[in-house]
Amino acid sequence: MGAMGRTLTFERLVFACVGIMLATIVACGPITEDDLRKWSQNEEGLKRITDIMQDADVPFHVKVDAILILVENGWANRIRGIIGKYGEQGGEDSTKLASAVCEKLLETLKEDGESAQGARDGIFHILQIVDDEHRDAAQKALTDWAFAGVTAKLSR
């Protein structure tokens, strides 16, 4: 093989390596909200979300968003176990995550409709693993939500 053949082969190799590197960068990019929404559709996706709870490279706010999207999509009954994968359940890390999620759910609880009901369900599932400050706020907010519209004028 002459010098010309070796140059072409080398160029092809370089282009192939660059292509592989670009594909890797695109595939391993940051986790987006669209990714989280896609993963919140089935059991396989829940496993992926559970995995990101254990990944130290995933930012904290992405973990909070993942849990909120799970609640939004009707998986509130699974969030306590998934939060427990972030550090030791009942430990400082999982309490921090549960409290951050609780804070966001309390905001949603103020809205009307299905989103408030989902927030209520999510709060109930994590109430025992949030910090004391968030537990007190959640209990008050849940009481206010449950008795909204009830007045002393109501009778049997």
SEPA-564827 format. One record per residue: residue in one letter; residue number from 0; x negated, y negated, z of N, C-alpha, C in turn; chain. Coordinates in Angstrom, 1 decimal, m for minus. Layout:
// residues N
- a|NUM|X|Y|Z|X|Y|Z|X|Y|Z|A
...
END
This chain:
// residues 156
- m|0|m0.9|1.2|0.0|0.0|0.0|0.0|m0.9|m1.2|0.0|A
- g|1|m0.6|m2.2|m0.9|m1.4|m3.3|m1.0|m1.1|m4.4|0.1|A
- a|2|m1.8|m5.5|0.0|m1.6|m6.6|0.9|m0.2|m7.1|0.8|A
- m|3|0.4|m7.2|m0.4|1.7|m7.7|m0.6|2.8|m6.8|0.1|A
- g|4|2.6|m5.5|0.0|3.5|m4.6|0.6|3.5|m4.7|2.2|A
- r|5|2.3|m4.8|2.7|2.1|m5.0|4.2|2.8|m6.3|4.7|A
- t|6|2.7|m7.3|3.9|3.3|m8.6|4.3|4.8|m8.5|4.3|A
- l|7|5.3|m7.9|3.3|6.8|m7.8|3.3|7.3|m6.9|4.4|A
- t|8|6.6|m5.8|4.7|7.0|m5.0|5.8|6.9|m5.7|7.1|A
- f|9|5.8|m6.5|7.3|5.7|m7.3|8.5|6.8|m8.3|8.7|A
- e|10|7.2|m9.0|7.6|8.2|m10.0|7.6|9.6|m9.3|8.0|A
- r|11|9.8|m8.1|7.4|11.0|m7.4|7.7|11.1|m7.0|9.2|A
- l|12|9.9|m6.6|9.7|9.8|m6.3|11.1|10.1|m7.5|12.0|A
- v|13|9.5|m8.6|11.7|9.8|m9.9|12.4|11.2|m10.2|12.4|A
- f|14|11.9|m10.2|11.2|13.3|m10.5|11.1|14.1|m9.6|11.9|A
- a|15|13.8|m8.3|11.9|14.6|m7.3|12.7|14.4|m7.6|14.2|A
- c|16|13.2|m7.9|14.6|13.0|m8.2|16.0|13.8|m9.5|16.4|A
- v|17|13.8|m10.5|15.6|14.5|m11.8|15.9|16.0|m11.5|15.9|A
- g|18|16.5|m10.7|15.0|17.9|m10.3|15.0|18.3|m9.6|16.2|A
- i|19|17.5|m8.6|16.7|17.8|m7.9|17.9|17.8|m8.8|19.1|A
- m|20|16.8|m9.7|19.2|16.8|m10.7|20.3|18.0|m11.6|20.3|A
- l|21|18.4|m12.1|19.2|19.6|m12.9|19.1|20.9|m12.1|19.5|A
- a|22|21.0|m10.9|19.1|22.2|m10.1|19.4|22.2|m9.8|20.9|A
- t|23|21.0|m9.6|21.5|20.9|m9.4|23.0|21.3|m10.6|23.7|A
- i|24|20.8|m11.8|23.3|21.2|m13.0|24.0|22.7|m13.3|23.9|A
- v|25|23.3|m13.1|22.8|24.7|m13.3|22.6|25.5|m12.3|23.5|A
- a|26|25.1|m11.0|23.5|25.8|m10.0|24.2|25.6|m10.2|25.7|A
- c|27|24.5|m10.7|26.2|24.3|m10.9|27.6|24.4|m12.3|28.1|A
- g|28|25.2|m13.1|27.4|25.5|m14.4|27.8|26.3|m14.5|29.1|A
- p|29|26.5|m15.7|29.5|27.3|m15.9|30.8|28.7|m15.3|30.7|A
- i|30|29.2|m14.9|31.8|30.6|m14.4|31.8|31.6|m15.6|31.7|A
- t|31|32.5|m15.5|30.8|33.5|m16.5|30.6|34.8|m16.2|31.2|A
- e|32|35.7|m17.2|31.2|37.0|m16.9|31.7|37.8|m15.9|30.8|A
- d|33|37.5|m16.0|29.5|38.1|m15.0|28.6|37.7|m13.6|28.9|A
- d|34|36.4|m13.4|29.3|35.9|m12.1|29.7|36.7|m11.6|30.9|A
- l|35|36.8|m12.5|31.9|37.5|m12.1|33.1|39.0|m11.8|32.8|A
- r|36|39.6|m12.5|32.0|41.0|m12.3|31.6|41.1|m10.9|30.9|A
- k|37|40.2|m10.6|30.0|40.2|m9.4|29.3|40.0|m8.2|30.3|A
- w|38|39.1|m8.4|31.2|38.8|m7.3|32.2|39.9|m7.1|33.2|A
- s|39|40.8|m8.1|33.3|41.9|m7.9|34.3|43.1|m7.2|33.8|A
- q|40|43.0|m6.6|32.6|44.1|m5.9|32.0|44.3|m4.4|32.3|A
- n|41|43.2|m3.8|32.8|43.3|m2.3|33.0|42.3|m1.9|34.0|A
- e|42|42.4|m0.6|34.3|41.5|0.0|35.3|40.0|m0.1|34.9|A
- e|43|39.7|0.1|33.7|38.3|0.0|33.2|37.8|m1.4|33.5|A
- g|44|38.6|m2.4|33.2|38.2|m3.8|33.4|38.0|m4.1|34.9|A
- l|45|38.9|m3.5|35.7|38.7|m3.7|37.2|37.4|m3.1|37.7|A
- k|46|36.9|m2.0|37.1|35.6|m1.5|37.4|34.5|m2.5|37.0|A
- r|47|34.7|m3.2|35.9|33.7|m4.2|35.5|33.7|m5.4|36.5|A
- i|48|34.9|m5.8|36.9|35.0|m6.9|37.9|34.3|m6.5|39.2|A
- t|49|34.6|m5.2|39.6|34.0|m4.7|40.8|32.4|m4.8|40.7|A
- d|50|31.9|m4.4|39.5|30.5|m4.4|39.3|29.9|m5.8|39.4|A
- i|51|30.6|m6.8|38.9|30.1|m8.2|39.0|30.0|m8.7|40.4|A
- m|52|30.9|m8.2|41.3|30.8|m8.6|42.7|29.5|m8.2|43.3|A
- q|53|28.9|m7.1|42.8|27.7|m6.6|43.3|26.4|m7.1|42.6|A
- d|54|26.7|m7.9|41.5|25.6|m8.5|40.7|25.1|m9.8|41.3|A
- a|55|23.9|m9.9|41.8|23.4|m11.1|42.4|23.2|m12.2|41.4|A
- d|56|23.2|m11.9|40.1|23.0|m12.9|39.0|24.2|m13.6|38.6|A
- v|57|25.4|m13.1|39.0|26.7|m13.7|38.7|27.0|m14.8|39.7|A
- p|58|27.2|m16.0|39.2|27.5|m17.1|40.1|28.7|m16.9|41.0|A
- f|59|28.6|m17.5|42.2|29.7|m17.3|43.1|31.1|m17.8|42.6|A
- h|60|31.1|m18.9|41.9|32.3|m19.5|41.3|33.0|m18.5|40.3|A
- v|61|32.2|m17.7|39.6|32.7|m16.7|38.7|33.4|m15.6|39.4|A
- k|62|32.8|m15.2|40.6|33.4|m14.2|41.4|34.8|m14.7|41.9|A
- v|63|34.8|m15.9|42.4|36.1|m16.5|42.9|37.1|m16.5|41.7|A
- d|64|36.7|m17.0|40.6|37.6|m17.0|39.4|38.1|m15.6|39.0|A
- a|65|37.2|m14.6|39.1|37.6|m13.3|38.8|38.8|m12.8|39.7|A
- i|66|38.6|m13.1|41.0|39.7|m12.6|42.0|41.0|m13.4|41.7|A
- l|67|40.9|m14.7|41.4|42.1|m15.5|41.2|42.8|m15.0|39.9|A
- i|68|42.1|m14.6|38.9|42.7|m14.1|37.7|43.3|m12.7|38.0|A
- l|69|42.7|m11.9|38.8|43.3|m10.6|39.2|44.7|m10.9|39.9|A
- v|70|44.7|m11.8|40.8|46.0|m12.2|41.4|47.0|m12.6|40.4|A
- e|71|46.6|m13.5|39.6|47.5|m14.1|38.5|48.1|m13.0|37.6|A
- n|72|47.3|m11.9|37.4|47.7|m10.8|36.5|48.4|m9.7|37.3|A
- g|73|48.7|m9.9|38.5|49.5|m8.9|39.3|48.7|m7.8|40.0|A
- w|74|47.4|m8.0|40.2|46.5|m7.0|40.8|46.2|m7.4|42.3|A
- a|75|47.1|m8.2|42.9|46.8|m8.7|44.3|46.5|m7.6|45.3|A
- n|76|47.2|m6.4|45.1|47.0|m5.3|46.0|45.6|m4.7|45.9|A
- r|77|44.8|m5.1|44.9|43.4|m4.5|44.7|42.3|m5.5|45.1|A
- i|78|42.7|m6.7|45.4|41.6|m7.7|45.6|40.8|m7.5|46.9|A
- r|79|41.4|m7.0|48.0|40.7|m6.8|49.2|39.5|m5.8|49.0|A
- g|80|39.8|m4.7|48.3|38.7|m3.7|48.1|37.6|m4.3|47.2|A
- i|81|38.0|m5.1|46.2|37.1|m5.6|45.2|36.2|m6.7|45.9|A
- i|82|36.8|m7.5|46.8|36.1|m8.5|47.5|35.1|m7.8|48.4|A
- g|83|35.5|m6.7|49.0|34.6|m5.9|49.9|33.3|m5.4|49.2|A
- k|84|33.3|m5.4|47.9|32.1|m5.0|47.1|31.1|m6.2|47.1|A
- y|85|31.5|m7.4|47.5|30.6|m8.5|47.5|30.0|m8.5|49.0|A
- g|86|28.9|m7.9|49.1|28.4|m7.8|50.5|29.1|m6.7|51.2|A
- e|87|29.0|m6.7|52.5|29.7|m5.7|53.3|31.1|m6.2|53.7|A
- q|88|32.1|m5.3|53.5|33.4|m5.7|53.8|33.5|m6.1|55.3|A
- g|89|34.0|m7.3|55.6|34.0|m7.8|56.9|32.7|m8.6|57.2|A
- g|90|31.8|m8.5|56.4|30.5|m9.2|56.6|30.6|m10.6|56.1|A
- e|91|29.6|m11.3|56.3|29.6|m12.8|56.0|29.8|m13.1|54.6|A
- d|92|29.2|m12.3|53.6|29.4|m12.6|52.2|30.9|m12.4|51.8|A
- s|93|31.5|m11.2|52.2|32.8|m11.0|51.7|33.8|m11.9|52.4|A
- t|94|33.5|m12.3|53.6|34.4|m13.3|54.3|34.3|m14.7|53.6|A
- k|95|33.1|m15.0|53.2|32.9|m16.3|52.4|33.7|m16.3|51.1|A
- l|96|33.6|m15.2|50.4|34.3|m15.0|49.1|35.8|m15.0|49.4|A
- a|97|36.3|m14.3|50.3|37.7|m14.2|50.6|38.3|m15.6|51.0|A
- s|98|37.5|m16.3|51.8|37.9|m17.7|52.3|38.0|m18.6|51.1|A
- a|99|37.0|m18.5|50.2|37.0|m19.4|49.0|38.2|m19.1|48.1|A
- v|100|38.6|m17.8|48.0|39.7|m17.4|47.2|41.0|m17.9|47.9|A
- c|101|41.0|m17.7|49.2|42.2|m18.1|50.0|42.5|m19.6|49.8|A
- e|102|41.4|m20.4|49.8|41.6|m21.8|49.7|42.3|m22.2|48.3|A
- k|103|41.8|m21.5|47.3|42.5|m21.7|45.9|43.9|m21.2|45.9|A
- l|104|44.1|m20.1|46.5|45.5|m19.5|46.6|46.4|m20.4|47.4|A
- l|105|45.9|m21.1|48.4|46.8|m22.0|49.2|47.2|m23.2|48.3|A
- e|106|46.4|m23.6|47.4|46.8|m24.7|46.4|47.9|m24.2|45.5|A
- t|107|47.7|m23.0|45.0|48.7|m22.4|44.1|50.1|m22.1|44.8|A
- l|108|50.0|m21.8|46.1|51.2|m21.6|46.9|52.1|m22.8|46.9|A
- k|109|51.6|m23.9|46.8|52.4|m25.2|46.8|53.3|m25.3|45.5|A
- e|110|52.9|m24.5|44.5|53.7|m24.6|43.2|54.9|m23.7|43.3|A
- d|111|55.8|m23.9|42.4|57.0|m23.0|42.4|56.8|m21.9|41.4|A
- g|112|57.7|m20.9|41.6|57.7|m19.8|40.6|56.8|m18.6|40.9|A
- e|113|56.5|m17.9|39.8|55.8|m16.7|39.9|54.3|m16.9|40.4|A
- s|114|53.7|m18.0|40.1|52.4|m18.3|40.5|52.3|m18.4|42.0|A
- a|115|53.3|m19.0|42.6|53.4|m19.1|44.1|53.6|m17.7|44.7|A
- q|116|54.4|m16.9|44.1|54.6|m15.5|44.6|53.3|m14.7|44.5|A
- g|117|52.6|m14.8|43.4|51.4|m14.1|43.3|50.3|m14.6|44.3|A
- a|118|50.3|m15.9|44.5|49.4|m16.5|45.6|49.8|m15.9|46.9|A
- r|119|51.0|m15.9|47.2|51.5|m15.4|48.5|51.0|m13.9|48.7|A
- d|120|51.2|m13.1|47.7|50.7|m11.7|47.7|49.2|m11.6|47.9|A
- g|121|48.5|m12.4|47.2|47.0|m12.4|47.4|46.6|m12.8|48.7|A
- i|122|47.2|m13.9|49.3|46.9|m14.3|50.6|47.2|m13.2|51.7|A
- f|123|48.3|m12.5|51.5|48.6|m11.5|52.5|47.6|m10.4|52.4|A
- h|124|47.1|m10.1|51.3|46.1|m9.0|51.1|44.7|m9.3|51.7|A
- i|125|44.4|m10.6|51.8|43.0|m11.0|52.3|43.1|m11.7|53.6|A
- l|126|44.3|m11.8|54.2|44.4|m12.6|55.4|43.5|m12.0|56.5|A
- q|127|43.3|m10.8|56.6|42.5|m10.2|57.7|41.0|m10.3|57.5|A
- i|128|40.5|m10.8|56.3|39.1|m10.8|56.0|38.6|m12.3|55.8|A
- v|129|39.5|m13.2|55.9|39.1|m14.6|55.7|38.5|m15.1|57.1|A
- d|130|37.8|m16.3|57.1|37.4|m16.8|58.3|38.6|m17.4|59.1|A
- d|131|38.3|m17.7|60.4|39.4|m18.2|61.3|40.1|m19.4|60.8|A
- e|132|39.3|m20.4|60.3|39.9|m21.6|59.8|40.9|m21.4|58.6|A
- h|133|40.5|m20.5|57.7|41.3|m20.2|56.5|42.5|m19.4|57.0|A
- r|134|42.3|m18.5|57.9|43.4|m17.7|58.4|44.5|m18.5|59.0|A
- d|135|44.1|m19.5|59.9|45.1|m20.4|60.5|45.8|m21.2|59.4|A
- a|136|45.1|m21.8|58.4|45.7|m22.5|57.4|46.6|m21.7|56.5|A
- a|137|46.2|m20.4|56.3|47.1|m19.5|55.5|48.3|m19.2|56.2|A
- q|138|48.2|m18.9|57.5|49.4|m18.5|58.3|50.4|m19.7|58.3|A
- k|139|49.9|m20.9|58.5|50.8|m22.0|58.5|51.4|m22.2|57.1|A
- a|140|50.6|m22.1|56.1|51.2|m22.3|54.7|52.2|m21.3|54.3|A
- l|141|51.9|m20.0|54.7|52.9|m18.9|54.5|54.2|m19.2|55.2|A
- t|142|54.1|m19.6|56.5|55.3|m19.9|57.2|56.1|m21.1|56.6|A
- d|143|55.4|m22.1|56.2|56.1|m23.2|55.6|56.7|m22.8|54.3|A
- w|144|56.0|m22.0|53.5|56.5|m21.5|52.2|57.8|m20.6|52.4|A
- a|145|57.7|m19.7|53.4|58.8|m18.8|53.7|60.1|m19.5|54.2|A
- f|146|59.9|m20.6|54.9|61.0|m21.3|55.5|61.4|m22.6|54.8|A
- a|147|60.8|m22.8|53.6|61.1|m24.1|52.9|62.6|m24.1|52.6|A
- g|148|63.2|m25.2|52.8|64.6|m25.3|52.5|65.5|m24.9|53.7|A
- v|149|65.0|m24.3|54.7|65.8|m23.8|55.8|66.0|m25.0|56.8|A
- t|150|67.2|m25.4|57.1|67.4|m26.5|58.0|68.3|m26.0|59.2|A
- a|151|68.3|m26.9|60.2|69.1|m26.5|61.4|70.6|m26.5|61.1|A
- k|152|71.0|m27.1|60.0|72.4|m27.1|59.6|72.9|m25.8|59.1|A
- l|153|72.0|m24.9|58.7|72.4|m23.6|58.2|73.0|m22.8|59.3|A
- s|154|74.1|m22.2|59.1|74.7|m21.3|60.1|75.1|m20.0|59.4|A
- r|155|75.6|m19.1|60.2|76.0|m17.8|59.6|77.2|m18.0|58.8|A
END
